[in-house]
Structure formats: C-alpha cells, structure tokens
Amino acid sequence: MSTDPTDFVEEGPAWWDHEAGPVVRPYMVTGGRVRPVTVDFDLITYLVATATLAVDTPSPEHQAILALTQEPRAVAEVASRVDLPLGVVRVLLCDLLSEGLISRYDPPPTDHLPNVETLQAVIHGLRAL
C-alpha cells in the first residue's frame, strides 16, 4: 500500500475527513504565525467590516470573517462562528485590520464604571422596594 497523501482513502484523499471536510492545521491557516503582529484583540472587542467582501483576501478564513463582520460582532462570537481557535482568529483579524478591511471598537475602560459597592447598594435599594 502506498503512503502517498494524495492516495484516496474510502471517499477522498488522506487529508480529507468525510464529516469535517478538509483538515488543515491552525498554523497553516496563519502561515506559521502564533501571535498578532500589531495589536491584541480582547474577547469583547467589537469588529465591523469597513468594506464588502474583498475578492483579493488571502484565504477563505479571511473571507468568512469579513462576511461575519458585515454586522458588528465580538471577537469571541467571530471565533465561535468560524470554528477556529481564538489565537488563530486573532492573527487573521490583525491581517484584516492592517489591510483596513475591518474596524475595531474596544470596550470602555472600567475606571468610569460604578464600583462593586455602588452596585450592591443599588441592588439592596431595589430589594427594599
């Protein structure tokens, strides 16, 4: 029996999984990169595409992210919907951001939000009503 990866195993080549489709390692999707080059994306950072689907995007994964971000979505939601590890999605988002194809909206800093004591006082006040 040949060990050539292009040989067919039952329904397709050896790199094809019948239920999952083509099986590609995450480092292949990112070109071997493991960290975003310029910025890091928080899980709750919102993203929105600045243009419609670009034909010249480097990969189908980039296309999928652009399609999802036609409406504002959080990084965690994008990673979940494209079914890729979060680290991979962050690298791909950095690519799209550097090309100007997406914009990011970071969550407000927590310095301006009420502290825990204030929130607990509001809860106690509401319960007293």
C-alpha positions as CSV (number, residue, x, y, z in Angstrom):
1,M,0.0,0.0,0.0
2,S,1.3,3.5,-0.9
3,T,1.9,6.2,1.7
4,D,1.3,9.0,-0.8
5,P,-1.0,11.5,0.8
6,T,-2.8,12.0,-2.5
7,D,-4.0,8.4,-2.5
8,F,-7.7,8.1,-1.8
9,V,-8.9,6.6,1.4
10,E,-12.5,5.4,1.0
11,E,-14.2,8.7,-0.2
12,G,-11.3,11.1,-0.7
13,P,-7.7,11.9,-0.2
14,A,-6.0,11.2,3.1
15,W,-6.2,14.8,4.2
16,W,-10.0,14.8,3.8
17,D,-12.3,13.9,6.7
18,H,-15.7,12.8,5.5
19,E,-17.6,14.7,8.3
20,A,-15.3,17.6,8.8
21,G,-14.2,18.4,5.3
22,P,-10.6,19.3,4.6
23,V,-8.4,19.1,7.7
24,V,-5.9,21.9,7.9
25,R,-3.7,22.6,10.9
26,P,-4.2,26.0,12.5
27,Y,-0.5,27.0,11.9
28,M,-1.2,26.6,8.1
29,V,-4.1,29.0,8.3
30,T,-2.0,31.7,9.9
31,G,1.2,31.0,7.8
32,G,3.0,29.8,10.9
33,R,2.3,32.9,13.0
34,V,1.1,32.4,16.6
35,R,0.6,36.0,17.8
36,P,-1.0,39.1,16.2
37,V,1.7,41.3,14.8
38,T,0.5,44.7,15.9
39,V,-2.5,44.6,18.3
40,D,-4.2,42.1,20.6
41,F,-7.9,41.7,20.5
42,D,-9.9,41.4,23.7
43,L,-12.8,38.9,23.7
44,I,-15.4,41.6,23.9
45,T,-13.8,43.9,21.3
46,Y,-16.4,44.6,18.6
47,L,-15.4,44.3,14.9
48,V,-17.2,45.6,11.8
49,A,-16.1,45.3,8.2
50,T,-15.3,48.6,6.5
51,A,-15.9,47.2,3.0
52,T,-17.9,44.5,1.4
53,L,-16.4,41.1,0.7
54,A,-13.0,41.6,-0.9
55,V,-12.1,39.3,-3.7
56,D,-8.4,39.6,-3.1
57,T,-8.3,38.5,0.6
58,P,-5.7,35.9,1.2
59,S,-7.7,33.0,2.4
60,P,-11.2,31.5,2.8
61,E,-10.9,32.1,6.5
62,H,-10.4,35.9,5.9
63,Q,-13.5,35.8,3.6
64,A,-15.5,34.1,6.3
65,I,-14.5,36.7,8.9
66,L,-15.3,39.5,6.5
67,A,-18.7,38.0,5.8
68,L,-19.5,37.7,9.6
69,T,-18.4,41.3,10.4
70,Q,-20.7,42.9,7.9
71,E,-22.6,43.5,11.1
72,P,-20.8,44.4,14.4
73,R,-19.7,41.2,16.2
74,A,-17.5,40.5,19.2
75,V,-14.2,38.7,18.7
76,A,-15.5,35.7,20.8
77,E,-18.5,35.4,18.5
78,V,-16.4,35.6,15.3
79,A,-14.1,32.8,16.6
80,S,-17.1,30.7,17.5
81,R,-18.8,31.1,14.2
82,V,-15.8,30.4,12.0
83,D,-15.0,27.4,14.2
84,L,-11.3,28.3,14.6
85,P,-9.2,28.6,17.8
86,L,-9.2,32.1,19.3
87,G,-5.5,32.6,18.7
88,V,-5.8,31.8,15.0
89,V,-8.7,34.2,14.7
90,R,-6.8,37.0,16.4
91,V,-3.9,36.6,13.9
92,L,-6.4,36.7,11.0
93,L,-8.1,39.8,12.5
94,C,-4.8,41.5,12.7
95,D,-4.2,40.8,9.0
96,L,-7.6,42.3,8.1
97,L,-7.1,45.3,10.4
98,S,-3.8,46.1,8.9
99,E,-5.3,46.0,5.4
100,G,-8.1,48.3,6.5
101,L,-10.8,45.8,5.9
102,I,-12.2,45.9,9.4
103,S,-12.5,48.4,12.2
104,R,-12.4,47.6,15.9
105,Y,-14.4,49.1,18.8
106,D,-12.8,48.4,22.2
107,P,-14.9,48.2,25.4
108,P,-14.9,51.3,27.6
109,P,-12.3,51.3,30.4
110,T,-13.6,50.1,33.7
111,D,-12.3,53.2,35.5
112,H,-15.5,55.0,34.6
113,L,-17.9,52.2,35.6
114,P,-19.6,52.1,39.0
115,N,-17.7,50.2,41.7
116,V,-19.0,47.0,43.3
117,E,-20.1,48.8,46.5
118,T,-22.3,51.2,44.4
119,L,-23.9,48.3,42.5
120,Q,-24.6,46.4,45.7
121,A,-26.2,49.5,47.3
122,V,-28.5,49.8,44.2
123,I,-29.4,46.1,44.5
124,H,-30.2,46.4,48.2
125,G,-32.3,49.5,47.5
126,L,-34.3,47.8,44.8
127,R,-34.9,44.8,47.1
128,A,-36.2,47.2,49.8
129,L,-38.9,48.5,47.5
